[in-house]
Amino acid sequence: MKIDLTNLFNGNDEVVSIDYTLNLENLVYSTYKPIKNGVLVKGSVFYKAEVVYLKLNVSFVFYGFCDRCAEDLEKNISFDLNKILVQSLANDVAYDDYVVVENGVLDLDELIEEEVQLFLPSKMLCSDDCKGLCTKCGKNLNLGKCDCKSDVDPRMELLLQLLDEE
């Protein structure tokens, strides 16, 4: 979605409402495509006190796998996006709060895709206290303990044998 902001940059105090669904089904996270139903984008672009603001709420359902236990997961993810839109920046210095809008046209799809990629965590977990899989048998430790015996440090084996003799 491209939005012409020429009127706002010229001081027009109109409000441009935004309410659409962005298709990001080709976005790759890790090794799979987690966004199946699109990204819902709601908000507005407006002019206030000689500044053009972008205020959005971005939400989507993430379909994927837990990085610890490999179980399927489905998470509702939502975040707010607040930016100041400018036509240029002095000294070509990049600021996170500013978005440079060349030729007065904002490519919202590109901005949202970039922000979604930045917002996703480097590891996706089914829960914060996920116990993962047993490294020996592969059992999901969230479902219960496995029957594997823990490895004994070879330096401690002699001491354990002494304890077993008693």
Sequence and secondary structure as in RCSB ss.txt:
>XXXX:A:sequence
MKIDLTNLFNGNDEVVSIDYTLNLENLVYSTYKPIKNGVLVKGSVFYKAEVVYLKLNVSFVFYGFCDRCAEDLEK
NISFDLNKILVQSLANDVAYDDYVVVENGVLDLDELIEEEVQLFLPSKMLCSDDCKGLCTKCGKNLNLGKCDCKS
DVDPRMELLLQLLDEE
>XXXX:A:secstr
 EEE HHHHTT   EEEEEEEE  TT  BTTB   SS EEEEEEEEEETTEEEEEEEEEEEEEEE TTT  EEEE
EEEEEEEEEEES  GGG   TTEEE GGGEEEHHHHHHHHHHHHS SS  SSTT   B TTT  BTTS   S   
   GGGHHHHHHHHH 
